[in-house]
Amino acid sequence: MLRGARERLSPILMTSVAAGRARMPLVVGGDVPGHEIEHPMAVVILGGLLTSTLLNLFVMPTLYLHLARRPLSIRIPRRAQ
């Protein structure tokens, strides 16, 4: 589990940082005339990017570790015959 998290850390961060840096000029220069629609959209995209990165880095590994401790029979209910 930890090896997988280490291997995924670099690609997740590189993708998030690259996409975030591409949106930064729109977020910072939001008061420029003509960008009334692009500024709020860039803020929402940047917030979603930050949220999804944090979920991928912290919440998903925690869920995997929590679910891996349970036996398979508890996670998947049997069908009634």
Buried (B, 14 or more C-beta within 10 A) or exposed (E): EEEEBEEBEEEBEEEBEEEBEEBEEBBEEBEEEEBEEBBEEBBEBBEEBEEEBEEBBEEEBEEEEEEEEEEEEEEEEEEEE
